[in-house]
Every structure is written in C-alpha cells, then in structure tokens.
Amino acid sequence: MAEGEFGSINPQILGDIVISVETASRDASAGQLDLMDEIEFLLIHGLLHLLGYDHEEAAAKKAAEMKARERELFFFLRHCHLD
C-alpha cells in the first residue's frame, strides 16, 4: 500500500480518517443523535473502510457485513470500560 510520494515512509499506516465536526453535528441533529455518538460512528465507519470494508461498490452481502461490524464495534465501545 505504498501510494503517493511518501507511501514507503511507514507502510504500517493504513491511512487517514478525517471527520468534519460541523458536518457530524449537522447529521447528528438531523438524526436526533448525540454528537459524540455520531463522531464515534464515523470513526468506526472510516476505520472499516481503511481495513477494506465497502458498502457503496460492494454486493449487498458485503455491505451488510460492514453494517454488522459497525454495530458490533459501536456496541463494544459503549460497553467497554478501561479501568
């Protein structure tokens, strides 16, 4: 995965996740969600894309797998306590 001019600097890096807080806030309000929940969901969603999951170009089964993994990870974050 050595893309671009600096792709070989650290091949262990999967990529970047950029979240617009303004857009997340607008989407959270529209869906009557908590802003932090929306940001956590977007982070999970972006991470899954970096790991190769797809929902736009993939078959319905693959898109459903991504959605299931999103729910699983979101639930884990909600119930994980790092004491």
The first five atom37 places (N, CA, C, CB, O) and aatype in JSON, in Angstrom:
{
  "aatype": [12, 0, 6, 7, 6, 13, 7, 15, 9, 2, 14, 5, 9, 10, 7, 3, 9, 19, 9, 15, 19, 6, 16, 0, 15, 1, 3, 0, 15, 0, 7, 5, 10, 3, 10, 12, 3, 6, 9, 6, 13, 10, 10, 9, 8, 7, 10, 10, 8, 10, 10, 7, 18, 3, 8, 6, 6, 0, 0, 0, 11, 11, 0, 0, 6, 12, 11, 0, 1, 6, 1, 6, 10, 13, 13, 13, 10, 1, 8, 4, 8, 10, 3],
  "atom_mask": [
    [1, 1, 1, 1, 1],
    [1, 1, 1, 1, 1],
    [1, 1, 1, 1, 1],
    [1, 1, 1, 0, 1],
    [1, 1, 1, 1, 1],
    [1, 1, 1, 1, 1],
    [1, 1, 1, 0, 1],
    [1, 1, 1, 1, 1],
    [1, 1, 1, 1, 1],
    [1, 1, 1, 1, 1],
    [1, 1, 1, 1, 1],
    [1, 1, 1, 1, 1],
    [1, 1, 1, 1, 1],
    [1, 1, 1, 1, 1],
    [1, 1, 1, 0, 1],
    [1, 1, 1, 1, 1],
    [1, 1, 1, 1, 1],
    [1, 1, 1, 1, 1],
    [1, 1, 1, 1, 1],
    [1, 1, 1, 1, 1],
    [1, 1, 1, 1, 1],
    [1, 1, 1, 1, 1],
    [1, 1, 1, 1, 1],
    [1, 1, 1, 1, 1],
    [1, 1, 1, 1, 1],
    [1, 1, 1, 1, 1],
    [1, 1, 1, 1, 1],
    [1, 1, 1, 1, 1],
    [1, 1, 1, 1, 1],
    [1, 1, 1, 1, 1],
    [1, 1, 1, 0, 1],
    [1, 1, 1, 1, 1],
    [1, 1, 1, 1, 1],
    [1, 1, 1, 1, 1],
    [1, 1, 1, 1, 1],
    [1, 1, 1, 1, 1],
    [1, 1, 1, 1, 1],
    [1, 1, 1, 1, 1],
    [1, 1, 1, 1, 1],
    [1, 1, 1, 1, 1],
    [1, 1, 1, 1, 1],
    [1, 1, 1, 1, 1],
    [1, 1, 1, 1, 1],
    [1, 1, 1, 1, 1],
    [1, 1, 1, 1, 1],
    [1, 1, 1, 0, 1],
    [1, 1, 1, 1, 1],
    [1, 1, 1, 1, 1],
    [1, 1, 1, 1, 1],
    [1, 1, 1, 1, 1],
    [1, 1, 1, 1, 1],
    [1, 1, 1, 0, 1],
    [1, 1, 1, 1, 1],
    [1, 1, 1, 1, 1],
    [1, 1, 1, 1, 1],
    [1, 1, 1, 1, 1],
    [1, 1, 1, 1, 1],
    [1, 1, 1, 1, 1],
    [1, 1, 1, 1, 1],
    [1, 1, 1, 1, 1],
    [1, 1, 1, 1, 1],
    [1, 1, 1, 1, 1],
    [1, 1, 1, 1, 1],
    [1, 1, 1, 1, 1],
    [1, 1, 1, 1, 1],
    [1, 1, 1, 1, 1],
    [1, 1, 1, 1, 1],
    [1, 1, 1, 1, 1],
    [1, 1, 1, 1, 1],
    [1, 1, 1, 1, 1],
    [1, 1, 1, 1, 1],
    [1, 1, 1, 1, 1],
    [1, 1, 1, 1, 1],
    [1, 1, 1, 1, 1],
    [1, 1, 1, 1, 1],
    [1, 1, 1, 1, 1],
    [1, 1, 1, 1, 1],
    [1, 1, 1, 1, 1],
    [1, 1, 1, 1, 1],
    [1, 1, 1, 1, 1],
    [1, 1, 1, 1, 1],
    [1, 1, 1, 1, 1],
    [1, 1, 1, 1, 1]
  ],
  "atom_positions": [
    [[0.84, -1.18, 0.0], [0.0, 0.0, 0.0], [0.88, 1.24, 0.0], [-0.95, 0.0, 1.21], [0.72, 2.12, 0.85]],
    [[1.79, 1.33, -0.92], [2.7, 2.46, -0.99], [2.23, 3.42, -2.06], [4.14, 1.99, -1.27], [2.76, 3.43, -3.18]],
    [[1.26, 4.22, -1.73], [0.71, 5.18, -2.68], [1.36, 6.54, -2.48], [-0.81, 5.28, -2.54], [1.75, 6.9, -1.37]],
    [[1.46, 7.28, -3.55], [1.93, 8.65, -3.46], [3.41, 8.77, -3.2], [0.0, 0.0, 0.0], [4.12, 7.77, -3.07]],
    [[3.87, 10.0, -3.12], [5.28, 10.31, -2.96], [5.87, 9.77, -1.66], [5.48, 11.8, -3.02], [7.04, 9.38, -1.64]],
    [[5.1, 9.73, -0.59], [5.61, 9.32, 0.71], [5.08, 7.97, 1.16], [5.28, 10.35, 1.74], [5.14, 7.64, 2.34]],
    [[4.56, 7.19, 0.24], [3.92, 5.92, 0.58], [4.81, 4.9, 1.24], [0.0, 0.0, 0.0], [4.31, 4.02, 1.94]],
    [[6.12, 5.0, 1.06], [7.01, 3.99, 1.63], [7.57, 4.39, 2.99], [8.15, 3.72, 0.69], [8.32, 3.62, 3.59]],
    [[7.23, 5.56, 3.5], [7.78, 6.02, 4.78], [7.39, 5.1, 5.92], [7.33, 7.43, 5.08], [8.25, 4.68, 6.69]],
    [[6.13, 4.78, 6.05], [5.67, 3.89, 7.12], [4.56, 3.01, 6.57], [5.18, 4.71, 8.35], [3.39, 3.38, 6.64]],
    [[4.92, 1.86, 6.02], [3.89, 1.02, 5.39], [2.88, 0.42, 6.36], [4.55, -0.1, 4.65], [1.89, -0.16, 5.93]],
    [[3.11, 0.57, 7.68], [2.15, 0.06, 8.65], [0.95, 0.99, 8.82], [2.82, -0.14, 9.99], [-0.05, 0.6, 9.42]],
    [[1.04, 2.19, 8.3], [-0.06, 3.14, 8.41], [-1.09, 2.81, 7.34], [0.44, 4.61, 8.26], [-0.77, 2.71, 6.16]],
    [[-2.33, 2.65, 7.76], [-3.4, 2.3, 6.83], [-3.88, 3.5, 6.02], [-4.56, 1.7, 7.57], [-4.2, 3.37, 4.84]],
    [[-3.93, 4.65, 6.65], [-4.45, 5.85, 6.0], [-4.95, 6.83, 7.04], [0.0, 0.0, 0.0], [-4.65, 6.69, 8.23]],
    [[-5.69, 7.8, 6.61], [-6.2, 8.85, 7.48], [-7.71, 8.77, 7.57], [-5.76, 10.23, 6.98], [-8.39, 8.33, 6.64]],
    [[-8.21, 9.21, 8.71], [-9.65, 9.38, 8.89], [-9.85, 10.84, 9.25], [-10.23, 8.41, 10.01], [-9.33, 11.33, 10.26]],
    [[-10.6, 11.53, 8.44], [-10.88, 12.95, 8.67], [-12.38, 13.08, 8.92], [-10.42, 13.84, 7.47], [-13.2, 12.64, 8.12]],
    [[-12.72, 13.71, 10.04], [-14.12, 13.89, 10.4], [-14.39, 15.39, 10.53], [-14.47, 13.15, 11.73], [-13.73, 16.08, 11.3]],
    [[-15.35, 15.87, 9.78], [-15.79, 17.25, 9.89], [-16.77, 17.34, 11.06], [-16.44, 17.76, 8.56], [-17.87, 16.78, 11.01]],
    [[-16.36, 18.03, 12.11], [-17.23, 18.17, 13.28], [-18.49, 18.94, 12.9], [-16.49, 18.88, 14.44], [-19.58, 18.65, 13.41]],
    [[-18.35, 19.9, 12.0], [-19.52, 20.68, 11.56], [-20.54, 19.78, 10.87], [-19.08, 21.82, 10.6], [-21.74, 19.85, 11.16]],
    [[-20.07, 18.93, 9.95], [-20.97, 18.01, 9.26], [-21.53, 16.97, 10.22], [-20.25, 17.32, 8.1], [-22.72, 16.64, 10.15]],
    [[-20.69, 16.45, 11.11], [-21.14, 15.47, 12.09], [-22.22, 16.07, 12.98], [-19.96, 14.96, 12.94], [-23.21, 15.4, 13.31]],
    [[-22.03, 17.32, 13.38], [-23.02, 17.99, 14.22], [-24.35, 18.15, 13.49], [-22.5, 19.37, 14.67], [-25.41, 17.92, 14.06]],
    [[-24.28, 18.55, 12.23], [-25.5, 18.72, 11.43], [-26.21, 17.37, 11.25], [-25.15, 19.32, 10.04], [-27.43, 17.29, 11.4]],
    [[-25.44, 16.31, 10.93], [-26.03, 14.99, 10.75], [-26.61, 14.45, 12.06], [-24.99, 14.01, 10.2], [-27.67, 13.82, 12.06]],
    [[-25.91, 14.7, 13.16], [-26.4, 14.24, 14.46], [-27.73, 14.92, 14.79], [-25.36, 14.53, 15.57], [-28.66, 14.27, 15.26]],
    [[-27.8, 16.22, 14.56], [-29.04, 16.96, 14.83], [-30.18, 16.45, 13.96], [-28.84, 18.45, 14.6], [-31.31, 16.28, 14.44]],
    [[-29.9, 16.21, 12.68], [-30.93, 15.73, 11.76], [-31.45, 14.36, 12.18], [-30.39, 15.67, 10.33], [-32.63, 14.06, 12.01]],
    [[-30.56, 13.54, 12.72], [-30.96, 12.2, 13.14], [-31.31, 12.11, 14.61], [0.0, 0.0, 0.0], [-31.54, 11.02, 15.14]],
    [[-31.35, 13.27, 15.28], [-31.63, 13.34, 16.71], [-30.69, 12.43, 17.51], [-33.09, 12.96, 16.99], [-31.13, 11.66, 18.36]],
    [[-29.39, 12.55, 17.2], [-28.36, 11.76, 17.87], [-27.44, 12.66, 18.67], [-27.55, 10.94, 16.85], [-27.39, 13.87, 18.44]],
    [[-26.73, 12.07, 19.59], [-25.7, 12.77, 20.34], [-24.49, 12.98, 19.43], [-25.31, 11.98, 21.64], [-24.13, 12.08, 18.67]],
    [[-23.87, 14.15, 19.49], [-22.73, 14.45, 18.62], [-21.6, 13.45, 18.81], [-22.23, 15.86, 18.89], [-21.01, 12.99, 17.83]],
    [[-21.28, 13.09, 20.05], [-20.18, 12.14, 20.28], [-20.52, 10.76, 19.73], [-19.88, 12.03, 21.77], [-19.63, 10.07, 19.23]],
    [[-21.76, 10.36, 19.79], [-22.16, 9.08, 19.18], [-21.94, 9.13, 17.68], [-23.64, 8.76, 19.5], [-21.44, 8.16, 17.09]],
    [[-22.29, 10.23, 17.06], [-22.11, 10.38, 15.61], [-20.63, 10.35, 15.25], [-22.75, 11.7, 15.12], [-20.24, 9.7, 14.28]],
    [[-19.81, 11.03, 16.02], [-18.37, 11.05, 15.75], [-17.77, 9.65, 15.95], [-17.65, 12.06, 16.67], [-16.94, 9.22, 15.15]],
    [[-18.18, 8.96, 16.99], [-17.68, 7.59, 17.21], [-18.1, 6.68, 16.06], [-18.21, 7.03, 18.54], [-17.31, 5.86, 15.6]],
    [[-19.34, 6.83, 15.59], [-19.79, 6.03, 14.46], [-18.96, 6.33, 13.21], [-21.28, 6.29, 14.18], [-18.55, 5.41, 12.5]],
    [[-18.71, 7.62, 12.94], [-17.92, 7.99, 11.76], [-16.49, 7.46, 11.86], [-17.91, 9.5, 11.59], [-15.91, 7.07, 10.85]],
    [[-15.93, 7.46, 13.05], [-14.59, 6.92, 13.25], [-14.56, 5.42, 12.95], [-14.11, 7.18, 14.69], [-13.67, 4.94, 12.25]],
    [[-15.53, 4.7, 13.47], [-15.65, 3.26, 13.2], [-15.84, 3.03, 11.7], [-16.83, 2.64, 14.0], [-15.19, 2.16, 11.12]],
    [[-16.72, 3.8, 11.09], [-17.02, 3.66, 9.66], [-15.74, 3.88, 8.83], [-18.12, 4.67, 9.24], [-15.45, 3.11, 7.92]],
    [[-15.01, 4.94, 9.16], [-13.77, 5.23, 8.44], [-12.72, 4.15, 8.63], [0.0, 0.0, 0.0], [-12.04, 3.78, 7.68]],
    [[-12.59, 3.65, 9.86], [-11.63, 2.58, 10.13], [-11.96, 1.33, 9.33], [-11.61, 2.26, 11.63], [-11.07, 0.69, 8.78]],
    [[-13.22, 0.99, 9.27], [-13.62, -0.19, 8.49], [-13.29, -0.01, 7.01], [-15.11, -0.47, 8.67], [-12.89, -0.97, 6.34]],
    [[-13.46, 1.2, 6.48], [-13.06, 1.45, 5.09], [-11.56, 1.23, 4.92], [-13.45, 2.88, 4.66], [-11.12, 0.63, 3.94]],
    [[-10.77, 1.72, 5.88], [-9.32, 1.53, 5.8], [-8.94, 0.05, 5.86], [-8.62, 2.29, 6.93], [-7.92, -0.35, 5.31]],
    [[-9.75, -0.73, 6.53], [-9.49, -2.17, 6.63], [-10.04, -2.95, 5.44], [-10.1, -2.71, 7.92], [-9.9, -4.17, 5.38]],
    [[-10.66, -2.25, 4.49], [-11.1, -2.89, 3.26], [-12.6, -3.13, 3.14], [0.0, 0.0, 0.0], [-13.05, -3.65, 2.12]],
    [[-13.37, -2.77, 4.14], [-14.82, -2.93, 4.05], [-15.38, -1.9, 3.09], [-15.48, -2.8, 5.45], [-14.84, -0.8, 2.94]],
    [[-16.48, -2.26, 2.43], [-17.1, -1.36, 1.46], [-18.61, -1.52, 1.55], [-16.59, -1.66, 0.02], [-19.12, -2.59, 1.89]],
    [[-19.32, -0.45, 1.25], [-20.79, -0.52, 1.24], [-21.36, 0.11, -0.01], [-21.36, 0.15, 2.48], [-22.54, -0.05, -0.3]],
    [[-20.54, 0.83, -0.75], [-21.04, 1.52, -1.93], [-20.9, 0.68, -3.19], [-20.32, 2.83, -2.11], [-21.85, 0.56, -3.97]],
    [[-19.73, 0.1, -3.4], [-19.47, -0.68, -4.61], [-19.63, -2.17, -4.37], [-18.07, -0.39, -5.13], [-19.57, -2.97, -5.31]],
    [[-19.83, -2.55, -3.14], [-19.89, -3.97, -2.77], [-21.28, -4.55, -3.0], [-19.48, -4.15, -1.31], [-22.27, -3.83, -3.12]],
    [[-21.31, -5.86, -3.05], [-22.59, -6.57, -3.12], [-23.34, -6.36, -1.82], [-22.38, -8.1, -3.4], [-22.74, -5.98, -0.8]],
    [[-24.63, -6.6, -1.84], [-25.47, -6.38, -0.66], [-24.96, -7.17, 0.54], [-26.92, -6.78, -0.95], [-25.02, -6.68, 1.67]],
    [[-24.45, -8.37, 0.32], [-23.94, -9.19, 1.42], [-22.74, -8.52, 2.09], [-23.55, -10.59, 0.92], [-22.64, -8.5, 3.32]],
    [[-21.83, -7.97, 1.29], [-20.64, -7.3, 1.84], [-21.04, -6.01, 2.56], [-19.63, -6.99, 0.72], [-20.46, -5.68, 3.6]],
    [[-22.0, -5.29, 2.02], [-22.48, -4.07, 2.67], [-23.12, -4.41, 4.01], [-23.48, -3.33, 1.76], [-22.95, -3.68, 4.99]],
    [[-23.86, -5.51, 4.06], [-24.49, -5.95, 5.31], [-23.43, -6.36, 6.32], [-25.45, -7.13, 5.05], [-23.59, -6.13, 7.52]],
    [[-22.33, -6.97, 5.85], [-21.24, -7.34, 6.75], [-20.62, -6.09, 7.38], [-20.16, -8.15, 5.99], [-20.3, -6.08, 8.57]],
    [[-20.44, -5.05, 6.58], [-19.87, -3.81, 7.11], [-20.8, -3.21, 8.15], [-19.61, -2.81, 5.97], [-20.35, -2.77, 9.21]],
    [[-22.09, -3.18, 7.85], [-23.06, -2.62, 8.79], [-23.07, -3.41, 10.1], [-24.48, -2.6, 8.17], [-23.15, -2.82, 11.18]],
    [[-23.0, -4.73, 10.01], [-22.97, -5.57, 11.21], [-21.72, -5.31, 12.02], [-23.05, -7.07, 10.83], [-21.77, -5.24, 13.25]],
    [[-20.58, -5.15, 11.35], [-19.32, -4.87, 12.05], [-19.37, -3.5, 12.71], [-18.13, -4.96, 11.09], [-18.86, -3.33, 13.81]],
    [[-19.99, -2.51, 12.04], [-20.15, -1.18, 12.64], [-20.93, -1.28, 13.94], [-20.86, -0.22, 11.66], [-20.53, -0.71, 14.96]],
    [[-22.04, -2.0, 13.91], [-22.87, -2.15, 15.11], [-22.11, -2.86, 16.22], [-24.16, -2.92, 14.78], [-22.17, -2.46, 17.38]],
    [[-21.39, -3.91, 15.85], [-20.61, -4.67, 16.83], [-19.57, -3.79, 17.52], [-19.93, -5.87, 16.16], [-19.45, -3.81, 18.74]],
    [[-18.83, -3.02, 16.75], [-17.79, -2.17, 17.32], [-18.38, -1.01, 18.11], [-16.89, -1.63, 16.21], [-17.84, -0.64, 19.15]],
    [[-19.48, -0.44, 17.63], [-20.13, 0.65, 18.37], [-20.63, 0.14, 19.71], [-21.3, 1.25, 17.54], [-20.47, 0.81, 20.73]],
    [[-21.24, -1.05, 19.72], [-21.72, -1.66, 20.96], [-20.55, -1.9, 21.91], [-22.47, -2.98, 20.68], [-20.65, -1.65, 23.11]],
    [[-19.44, -2.4, 21.37], [-18.25, -2.65, 22.18], [-17.76, -1.36, 22.84], [-17.14, -3.28, 21.33], [-17.45, -1.35, 24.03]],
    [[-17.7, -0.28, 22.06], [-17.26, 1.0, 22.62], [-18.19, 1.48, 23.73], [-17.16, 2.05, 21.53], [-17.73, 2.04, 24.73]],
    [[-19.47, 1.28, 23.55], [-20.45, 1.72, 24.54], [-20.31, 0.95, 25.85], [-21.86, 1.56, 23.99], [-20.62, 1.48, 26.92]],
    [[-19.86, -0.29, 25.78], [-19.85, -1.16, 26.95], [-18.46, -1.53, 27.43], [-20.61, -2.4, 26.66], [-18.31, -2.34, 28.34]],
    [[-17.45, -0.94, 26.83], [-16.07, -1.23, 27.23], [-15.63, -0.21, 28.28], [-15.11, -1.19, 25.99], [-15.73, 1.0, 28.07]],
    [[-15.17, -0.71, 29.39], [-14.7, 0.17, 30.46], [-13.23, -0.11, 30.7], [-15.53, -0.03, 31.77], [-12.86, -1.21, 31.11]],
    [[-12.41, 0.88, 30.46], [-10.97, 0.73, 30.65], [-10.6, 1.31, 32.01], [-10.17, 1.43, 29.51], [-10.27, 2.49, 32.12]],
    [[-10.66, 0.5, 33.01], [-10.36, 0.96, 34.37], [-8.89, 0.85, 34.67], [-11.16, 0.16, 35.41], [-8.45, 1.19, 35.77]]
  ]
}
